[in-house]
Amino acid sequence: MTTNFHRALATLLVVASAARAQTPTPAAAKQFVDRANKELYDLQIRATRAQWIQENFITEDTEALNSETANELAMAYQKLAQEAKKFDNVTVAPDVRRQLTLLKISVVTQGVTAVAPPGNPKEAAELAALIAANDGVYGRGKYCRTKGGKEECLDINAVTRIMARLPL
């Protein structure tokens, strides 16, 4: 009987210490925010570069690059926003609370879509690809007209030059 009592007591102590170890702390919240900021900063730079490249050199390859990095960034925002919730009931410094709050709302205020990506990675990648493709379609667009009996097509740069000469 004493052995069973000791085993039960030992089990309770292990469970209690594990629960205490998993309880979020203010220090853990600060570490989380610092890690999230670094991760998102690095991803944002990569995604912004890929977007700029696609918008200036519109090809299927740059579209794919933009899609991949935008999806990676959107999924990181989503994952980190979910993780930030574990600090909701932890008393932290005001600057850490602000960062946690901004991180949780960033899913719908940041990124290429301004909507949360689907939880399914395949669907999230498809959404990012559609958005990147939309950018490419706009840039590849042409205005075609018949001039002197011959069809003439103007790309976005030619149309922009014409519009720049119009009086306001």
N, C-alpha and C positions, 0 to 999 in steps of 0.2 A: 504494500500500500504506500509506503513511504517513497518507493521508487516511482510509482505513478504520479504521486504528488510532485516530486522533483522534476519529472519530465513535463508535467503540465505547467509548472512554474517557469521552467526554462523556455518552453514554447511561448508563453505569454511575454516574457522579457524580450525574446527575439522579435516577436510581432510588434511590440511597443517600440523597440529601438528602430525597427525598419520603418514604422509609420513616422517616427520623429525624423529620420533621415530623409524621408520623402517630402516632408513639409517644406514648402518654399520659404526662403528667407529673404530679407532685404538685400543681403550680399549676393545671393543667387540671382535675384532680379537685376541687379546692377551688372553682373557678369553676363547675363542673358542679353541685356540691352546693348552692351558693348560688342558682344559677338554678332548680334543681329545687324547692328550698324555697319560693322566691317564687312560682313557678308553681302548686305544689300548695296553698300557703296561700290564694292568690286563688281557685282553683277550689273549695277546700273551703268557703270562706265562701259562695260562690254556691250550691253544692250543698246546704249545710246550711239556708240561707234557703229555697231551693225546697222542701226536704223539710218544713220547719216550716210553710210556707204550705199545702202539700198536706194535711198532717195536721190543720190547723185549718180549712181551707176546701176541703172535698173536692168537686172538680169535675173534669170531663174536662180542662179547661185546666190546672189546677194539677197534675194527674197527669202531663200531657204535659211541663210545665215541669220537674217533679221528675225525670222519666225522662231528659230531655235533659241536664240538668246532672249527674245521677248517671253517665250514660254517658260524658260528657266527662271527668269526674273519673277514672272507672275506666280509661278508655283512656290518660289521662295517666300514671297510676300504672304501667300496663303498659309504655308506651313508655319512660318514664324508668328503670324497673327493667331493661329490656333494655340501655339505654345505659350504666347503671352497671356492667355486667359488664366493659366495656373497661378499667376501673380495678382489676380483680381482682389483677393482678400488679404494681401500682404501690405503692411504699412511700409511705404518706401518714401524716399525723398521726392519732393515735388517734380524735379526734373526727370527722374526715373519714371514717375507715374505718367507724366506728359508723354514721354517716349513710348511707354507701353500702350497708352491710349491711341496715339498716332499710328502705332504699328497695327493695332487691331482694326482701325478704320482704313488703313492703307490698302486693304484688299480691294476696296471700291473707289479709292481716290487716286491711286497710283497705277503705273503700268500702262500698257498700250491699250487696254480695253476699257478701263474705268468700270469694269464689272469683275466680280470674282470669277476666276477660271473654274471650270467644272472640276470636281474632285477626281474624276477618272483621268489619269495621265494621257491616255490616247485622245480623249475628247478635248482636253486642254491644249494638246499639241495641234489638234485640228482647228480649234478656235484661233490660236496664234497664227497658223498658216493662212487662214482666211483673212485675217486682219492685215498681215503682211502682203498678201496677194492684192488686197484692195488698194493699198498704197501704190503697188506696182502698176495696177490698171490705170489709176489716175495719171501717173507719170508717163505711161506709154500712150495715153489717149491722143487722138488726132482729130482735127476738125477738117473735113473734106468739103470742098465746094467746086462748082464748075465755073471756070473763068476762061472766057474766050473759046468755049466749046471743049475745053480740056479739063479733066478732073485734076484738082490740085489739093493735096493734103498737107496740112500744117501741123507740126508737133507743138507741144506746150510752149517751147521756147519761142517759136515763130509767132504764135498767137500772143504771147506776152509782149513781144516787141511791137506788134501792131497796136495792142491795147495801150502801151506806154506812149504812143504818139497821139492818141485820141485826146481832144481837149476835155477838160473837166467841167 
